[in-house]
Amino acid sequence: MVFSCSNEQVKNTNITSNGIDITSSTLELYLDSFTSFGPEINISGITENNNIIFTNTINHSIDYYSLTNGNLAERIDIPKEGVGGIELPAGALELSEDSILIFNKFVLNEAKVLNKRNRSVIDAGFFGNWNAYNDNLINVVCSSLTQPILFEDKIYLLNWPLGAALFSSDSSPIIEFEFDRTSKLLAPLPVHYPEIYFRKKHQDYLTLPMRTYNPQTSQLVYSWPLYDGLGIWNIVTKDFNFIKIKDTSLAATTFPENESESWKEVLESLHYNGILFDSINKLYYRFYFLPIKDYSKKYENEPFPIYHMTLGIQVIDINFKELGIIKTKGDTYDFARSFVHKGKLYLSKNNMYNKDLEENILKYDVIEIQVN
């Protein structure tokens, strides 16, 4: 893997801003033959020594790439068979310098802890009593926008409820679980959907929560596609509440009851997506999408039509006030493989509809917000 980075500020015609000043530089990573940046690759964190962690389902491995020199720093092969085998690796969480927890897609009790040094299985039954919530906890999500969170002796797991498109009452599916590593107890948290989702049908994508973690305030911060505000769970005080964004310039599309559950609903709506926290600048970056004005039924047959939409970023301060917005060119960026590192927002340009896409090159526009 070869690394190319330019710290020189460049004029970027793909990005504009309103209310804030930004600078832009570029980053290119030249991937080896065992790595491809499609849906099969998830960002699973960034280490203290400046390595980004990829869960590589194509190669069945956990890959550490250096953000300092761009080289492949370490590759951990994930066993496929036997007691320590993981059939469908979905993500990873570093537990210590020597151990890493690897998740199996859809099946929580198949998660394994591996010794990073000798690649042996340390714990083949890490989540002890998960079956107590078998009907609910089947879709733990691992990506840069939904990462499992390690806080002291607890692990927080975001759950995407399958079939959550229908909320027939005032009850909410379970969204977040807390796992106690000492007692091996797994418990749901009282984190719930906003009321706007109850008694309505939506396309599944519009029901999926995303979240980030603010270690400075010990808060998990949740974003829903059709909710203008945010949900806040405080890990220490164990309080959950919804907050409004101050001075917001955005408003998600409002739907009547029994709206169509198709991609047309998604593509013609202003809606939000993931949220990232920048601990250096004390800012939140919340992704949103602008409606497609020239909707065509051709989009219905495409695998990921969401990537045709124009991506925006709402910049929010620590007091949940909007400072400004960033708009990007459509068919260009991949929000799902974007991340924040050392005060910079790395926007992946590996959108499958990007005409400048090169299969073996991972391209980023690196955005810096000028904080006054």
HELIX and SHEET records of a PDB file:
HELIX    1   1 LEU A  108  GLU A  110  5                                   3    
HELIX    2   2 TRP A  130  TYR A  133  5                                   4    
HELIX    3   3 GLU A  195  TYR A  197  5                                   3    
HELIX    4   4 ASP A  204  THR A  207  5                                   4    
HELIX    5   5 TRP A  263  LEU A  267  1                                   5    
HELIX    6   6 LYS A  297  ASN A  301  5                                   5    
HELIX    7   7 PRO A  305  HIS A  308  5                                   4    
SHEET    1   A 5 VAL A   2  SER A   6  0                                        
SHEET    2   A 5 ASP A  21  TYR A  30 -1                                        
SHEET    3   A 5 ILE A 361  GLN A 370 -1                                        
SHEET    4   A 5 LYS A 344  SER A 348 -1                                        
SHEET    5   A 5 ASP A 334  HIS A 341 -1                                        
SHEET    1   B 5 ILE A  15  ASN A  18  0                                        
SHEET    2   B 5 GLU A 322  THR A 328 -1                                        
SHEET    3   B 5 THR A 310  ASP A 317 -1                                        
SHEET    4   B 5 LEU A 283  LEU A 290 -1                                        
SHEET    5   B 5 HIS A 271  ASP A 278 -1                                        
SHEET    1   C 4 ILE A  41  ILE A  46  0                                        
SHEET    2   C 4 ASN A  51  ASN A  56 -1                                        
SHEET    3   C 4 SER A  61  SER A  66 -1                                        
SHEET    4   C 4 LEU A  72  ASP A  77 -1                                        
SHEET    1   D 4 PRO A  89  GLU A  94  0                                        
SHEET    2   D 4 SER A  99  ASN A 104 -1                                        
SHEET    3   D 4 LYS A 112  ASN A 115 -1                                        
SHEET    4   D 4 VAL A 121  ASP A 123 -1                                        
SHEET    1   E 4 ILE A 149  PHE A 151  0                                        
SHEET    2   E 4 LYS A 154  LEU A 158 -1                                        
SHEET    3   E 4 GLU A 176  ASP A 180 -1                                        
SHEET    4   E 4 LEU A 185  PRO A 188 -1                                        
SHEET    1   F 4 MET A 210  ASN A 214  0                                        
SHEET    2   F 4 GLN A 219  SER A 223 -1                                        
SHEET    3   F 4 LEU A 230  ASN A 234 -1                                        
SHEET    4   F 4 PHE A 240  ILE A 243 -1                                        
END                                                                             
